[in-house]
């Protein structure tokens, strides 16, 4: 089969052995795959896959079942999407059947390829780790990203007003169109205007060091700060006295390295509570652009430009889409 591999800071569509399928796994003929910041970092050599995971790039895909155990809950030909620790951008993917979900009603396979990673990430960190309650206020840094786009829609659907930080007025308008109450631009000191909207009960932060001091200033007593990335660096200054006095909870969170049972339970919860919202039109995949997989390097350069609002997907098998 062909698969996407990072080679010397680029991605290339190369021949690789088809993965073996073990008991409890299904084989998917992949139609399309979303690309994420983690994939971009892996391409650049900064985020190797966890031990035992294939070096084929890709954390999510969609397609049709081509092999499955009789007790897997799936039949050959079922339309599905999946969350993976790696291996999603390939002609075939083998996945733990518990990490596979049926495509939400009304979505194409290309749209479905762009939802597992970002909605699982947003759901885990806002509603499970941060225990977000109806009416609580949320700040989403990098609000126009794939995770940010999913988080805005989830906040709106579950009754949580949210604000964002973004890099341009156009991206702020995009976030507001999804349901954000407002926000601030990160350039020229604009983030200080977030004080006008706070304090916030929960902050979802993929930036890290650069925003550490600001986050503490913006959180309400008993606020929860969930750190999911280090785009702004790994070492930041934190006023520990303020953390203590305000009873702030700081949680570091990475989904990719969670164990299989944890992911299975998370995805079952996601399919039960979130997937029906797609069918009702309350959630919509924010797929800004698609590329044929043969143009994957161009897609990754586009993702790295930080101008994408939402997600990018690679089309692998057009006959299925």
Secondary structure, DSSP 8 states (H G I E B T S, - for coil): -EEEEEETTEEEEEE-------TTEEEEEEEEEEE-HHHHHHHTTSS---TTS-SS--SEEEEEEEE--TTSS--TT-EEEEE-SS--SBSEEEEEGGGEEE--TT--HHHHTTTHHHHHHHIIIIIIIS---TT--EEEETTTSHHHHHHHHHHHHTT--EEEEESSHHHHHHHHHHT--EEEESSTTGGGGGGGT--EEEEEESS-GGGHHHHHHHEEEEEEEEE---TT-S-----HHHHHHTT-EEEE--STTS-HHHHHHHHHHHHHHTHHHHHTTS----EEEEEEGGGHHHHHHHHHTT--SSEEEEES-GGG-
